[in-house]
Amino acid sequence: MYLVTAYGQPHSAKGFGNWFKHRCREAGLENLSAHGLRKLGAQRCAEAGATEHQLMALFGWSNPATGRCAHEEGEPRQARSRDGGVARRTEQ
């Protein structure tokens, strides 16, 4: 699936971010951005046990440091898991 502009052209990276932020504001979601949701997605994957290299593959990162950062941010919730395993979301 591709998201395109109203003119049928592909968004630039910055253009998509601006478009997404504008749609969030219209919906009354003042503090959301595409970058923030992407970061949250990476953290949730890390909390669910994804490795740095899996995060790189899922999010298209070429630098392992980016995956490592998201992985480290996801660790605190894992460490708080009661059974010592991976904390997973079960609600739909």
KEDRENTI-850180 format. One record per residue: x, y, z of N, C-alpha, C in turn. Coordinates in nm, 3 decimals. Layout:
KEDRENTI-850180
X / Y / Z / X / Y / Z / X / Y / Z
...
//
This chain:
KEDRENTI-850180
0.084 / -0.116 / 0.000 / 0.000 / 0.000 / 0.000 / 0.089 / 0.124 / 0.000
0.054 / 0.219 / -0.080 / 0.128 / 0.344 / -0.087 / 0.036 / 0.459 / -0.052
0.087 / 0.552 / 0.024 / 0.013 / 0.673 / 0.055 / 0.063 / 0.783 / -0.037
-0.028 / 0.847 / -0.105 / 0.010 / 0.950 / -0.201 / -0.059 / 1.081 / -0.165
-0.012 / 1.188 / -0.223 / -0.073 / 1.319 / -0.202 / -0.207 / 1.326 / -0.273
-0.277 / 1.435 / -0.254 / -0.405 / 1.458 / -0.322 / -0.387 / 1.461 / -0.473
-0.263 / 1.480 / -0.519 / -0.234 / 1.486 / -0.663 / -0.183 / 1.352 / -0.717
-0.187 / 1.247 / -0.633 / -0.144 / 1.115 / -0.677 / 0.006 / 1.095 / -0.679
0.079 / 1.188 / -0.621 / 0.225 / 1.179 / -0.617 / 0.270 / 1.125 / -0.481
0.385 / 1.059 / -0.474 / 0.432 / 1.011 / -0.344 / 0.470 / 1.128 / -0.252
0.449 / 1.107 / -0.124 / 0.489 / 1.207 / -0.024 / 0.641 / 1.206 / -0.011
0.698 / 1.321 / 0.017 / 0.837 / 1.324 / 0.064 / 0.832 / 1.281 / 0.210
0.947 / 1.249 / 0.268 / 0.950 / 1.207 / 0.409 / 0.894 / 1.318 / 0.497
0.941 / 1.439 / 0.476 / 0.894 / 1.552 / 0.556 / 0.747 / 1.581 / 0.525
0.710 / 1.571 / 0.399 / 0.572 / 1.597 / 0.359 / 0.475 / 1.501 / 0.425
0.510 / 1.373 / 0.431 / 0.423 / 1.276 / 0.496 / 0.410 / 1.307 / 0.644
0.522 / 1.339 / 0.709 / 0.517 / 1.373 / 0.852 / 0.427 / 1.491 / 0.879
0.435 / 1.593 / 0.795 / 0.349 / 1.710 / 0.811 / 0.203 / 1.675 / 0.786
0.176 / 1.595 / 0.683 / 0.040 / 1.552 / 0.653 / -0.018 / 1.474 / 0.770
0.059 / 1.381 / 0.824 / 0.013 / 1.296 / 0.934 / -0.015 / 1.380 / 1.058
0.075 / 1.471 / 1.089 / 0.057 / 1.556 / 1.206 / -0.069 / 1.642 / 1.191
-0.093 / 1.691 / 1.072 / -0.212 / 1.772 / 1.046 / -0.339 / 1.689 / 1.066
-0.340 / 1.565 / 1.017 / -0.456 / 1.477 / 1.035 / -0.478 / 1.448 / 1.184
-0.369 / 1.429 / 1.259 / -0.383 / 1.404 / 1.403 / -0.446 / 1.525 / 1.471
-0.403 / 1.647 / 1.435 / -0.460 / 1.769 / 1.493 / -0.609 / 1.778 / 1.461
-0.646 / 1.745 / 1.338 / -0.788 / 1.748 / 1.300 / -0.871 / 1.652 / 1.385
-0.809 / 1.542 / 1.425 / -0.879 / 1.441 / 1.505 / -0.873 / 1.471 / 1.655
-0.808 / 1.584 / 1.691 / -0.798 / 1.621 / 1.832 / -0.686 / 1.550 / 1.906
-0.593 / 1.491 / 1.835 / -0.479 / 1.420 / 1.894 / -0.356 / 1.508 / 1.883
-0.344 / 1.601 / 1.976 / -0.245 / 1.708 / 1.966 / -0.100 / 1.662 / 1.975
-0.072 / 1.556 / 2.047 / 0.068 / 1.519 / 2.073 / 0.118 / 1.400 / 1.992
0.052 / 1.367 / 1.884 / 0.096 / 1.253 / 1.804 / 0.165 / 1.298 / 1.677
0.261 / 1.216 / 1.634 / 0.330 / 1.241 / 1.507 / 0.367 / 1.105 / 1.449
0.398 / 1.103 / 1.323 / 0.439 / 0.978 / 1.259 / 0.566 / 0.925 / 1.326
0.660 / 1.014 / 1.356 / 0.785 / 0.972 / 1.420 / 0.757 / 0.911 / 1.557
0.668 / 0.975 / 1.633 / 0.635 / 0.924 / 1.766 / 0.570 / 0.787 / 1.761
0.481 / 0.766 / 1.664 / 0.417 / 0.635 / 1.652 / 0.516 / 0.528 / 1.605
0.608 / 0.568 / 1.519 / 0.712 / 0.474 / 1.474 / 0.801 / 0.434 / 1.591
0.838 / 0.531 / 1.673 / 0.920 / 0.504 / 1.790 / 0.846 / 0.413 / 1.888
0.717 / 0.441 / 1.911 / 0.637 / 0.356 / 1.998 / 0.629 / 0.214 / 1.944
0.611 / 0.201 / 1.813 / 0.608 / 0.068 / 1.753 / 0.737 / -0.008 / 1.775
0.849 / 0.060 / 1.762 / 0.979 / -0.004 / 1.784 / 0.995 / -0.045 / 1.930
0.951 / 0.041 / 2.021 / 0.961 / 0.007 / 2.163 / 0.873 / -0.113 / 2.196
0.752 / -0.116 / 2.140 / 0.662 / -0.229 / 2.167 / 0.720 / -0.359 / 2.112
0.781 / -0.353 / 1.994 / 0.843 / -0.473 / 1.938 / 0.959 / -0.519 / 2.027
1.038 / -0.423 / 2.075 / 1.149 / -0.458 / 2.164 / 1.097 / -0.519 / 2.293
0.989 / -0.462 / 2.348 / 0.929 / -0.516 / 2.470 / 0.878 / -0.658 / 2.448
0.837 / -0.689 / 2.326 / 0.784 / -0.821 / 2.294 / 0.896 / -0.919 / 2.262
1.021 / -0.872 / 2.267 / 1.134 / -0.962 / 2.250 / 1.207 / -0.953 / 2.118
1.175 / -0.856 / 2.033 / 1.246 / -0.843 / 1.905 / 1.393 / -0.809 / 1.930
1.480 / -0.868 / 1.853 / 1.623 / -0.838 / 1.863 / 1.654 / -0.709 / 1.788
1.775 / -0.657 / 1.809 / 1.817 / -0.537 / 1.738 / 1.808 / -0.557 / 1.587
1.851 / -0.672 / 1.539 / 1.849 / -0.697 / 1.395 / 1.707 / -0.715 / 1.342
1.619 / -0.771 / 1.422 / 1.478 / -0.779 / 1.381 / 1.416 / -0.640 / 1.373
1.449 / -0.554 / 1.470 / 1.401 / -0.417 / 1.465 / 1.452 / -0.345 / 1.340
1.578 / -0.369 / 1.307 / 1.637 / -0.308 / 1.186 / 1.558 / -0.351 / 1.063
1.525 / -0.478 / 1.056 / 1.453 / -0.530 / 0.939 / 1.310 / -0.475 / 0.935
1.243 / -0.471 / 1.048 / 1.105 / -0.423 / 1.052 / 1.092 / -0.276 / 1.019
1.187 / -0.195 / 1.066 / 1.174 / -0.050 / 1.053 / 1.265 / 0.009 / 0.946
1.338 / -0.075 / 0.874 / 1.418 / -0.027 / 0.762 / 1.543 / 0.049 / 0.803
1.594 / 0.021 / 0.921 / 1.714 / 0.091 / 0.968 / 1.838 / 0.020 / 0.918
1.942 / 0.095 / 0.885 / 2.068 / 0.036 / 0.840 / 2.174 / 0.043 / 0.948
2.151 / 0.121 / 1.051 / 2.249 / 0.138 / 1.158 / 2.206 / 0.058 / 1.280
2.287 / -0.038 / 1.325 / 2.249 / -0.117 / 1.443 / 2.227 / -0.033 / 1.568
2.291 / 0.084 / 1.575 / 2.275 / 0.170 / 1.693 / 2.130 / 0.215 / 1.708
2.059 / 0.234 / 1.600 / 1.919 / 0.275 / 1.606 / 1.835 / 0.163 / 1.667
1.858 / 0.042 / 1.623 / 1.788 / -0.073 / 1.679 / 1.825 / -0.095 / 1.824
1.949 / -0.070 / 1.858 / 1.995 / -0.088 / 1.995 / 1.926 / 0.013 / 2.087
1.911 / 0.136 / 2.040 / 1.846 / 0.240 / 2.119 / 1.702 / 0.201 / 2.149
1.628 / 0.159 / 2.048 / 1.489 / 0.118 / 2.068 / 1.484 / -0.004 / 2.158
1.579 / -0.093 / 2.142 / 1.583 / -0.215 / 2.223 / 1.606 / -0.179 / 2.369
1.697 / -0.086 / 2.395 / 1.725 / -0.045 / 2.533 / 1.605 / 0.025 / 2.595
1.532 / 0.104 / 2.517 / 1.414 / 0.173 / 2.569 / 1.302 / 0.075 / 2.599
1.301 / -0.039 / 2.534 / 1.198 / -0.139 / 2.557 / 1.230 / -0.231 / 2.674
1.353 / -0.231 / 2.722 / 1.393 / -0.324 / 2.827 / 1.330 / -0.300 / 2.963
1.310 / -0.176 / 3.009 / 1.255 / -0.160 / 3.143 / 1.123 / -0.232 / 3.165
1.032 / -0.230 / 3.069 / 0.905 / -0.297 / 3.086 / 0.925 / -0.448 / 3.089
1.019 / -0.499 / 3.011 / 1.051 / -0.642 / 3.016 / 1.099 / -0.679 / 3.155
1.186 / -0.597 / 3.211 / 1.243 / -0.628 / 3.341 / 1.136 / -0.629 / 3.449
1.027 / -0.554 / 3.432 / 0.920 / -0.550 / 3.531 / 0.821 / -0.664 / 3.515
0.836 / -0.744 / 3.410 / 0.744 / -0.855 / 3.387 / 0.746 / -0.950 / 3.506
0.628 / -0.988 / 3.555 / 0.619 / -1.073 / 3.675 / 0.688 / -1.207 / 3.659
0.672 / -1.269 / 3.545 / 0.727 / -1.404 / 3.528 / 0.872 / -1.401 / 3.478
0.930 / -1.283 / 3.465 / 1.068 / -1.273 / 3.418 / 1.081 / -1.292 / 3.269
0.970 / -1.317 / 3.202 / 0.974 / -1.336 / 3.057 / 0.946 / -1.206 / 2.985
0.902 / -1.218 / 2.865 / 0.875 / -1.102 / 2.783 / 0.734 / -1.051 / 2.811
0.724 / -0.921 / 2.838 / 0.593 / -0.860 / 2.859 / 0.524 / -0.849 / 2.724
0.403 / -0.898 / 2.715 / 0.329 / -0.893 / 2.589 / 0.192 / -0.833 / 2.611
0.145 / -0.759 / 2.514 / 0.009 / -0.705 / 2.519 / -0.086 / -0.814 / 2.470
-0.194 / -0.833 / 2.542 / -0.289 / -0.936 / 2.502 / -0.423 / -0.877 / 2.463
-0.452 / -0.754 / 2.505 / -0.581 / -0.697 / 2.470 / -0.584 / -0.659 / 2.323
-0.701 / -0.657 / 2.266 / -0.718 / -0.626 / 2.123 / -0.760 / -0.484 / 2.105
//
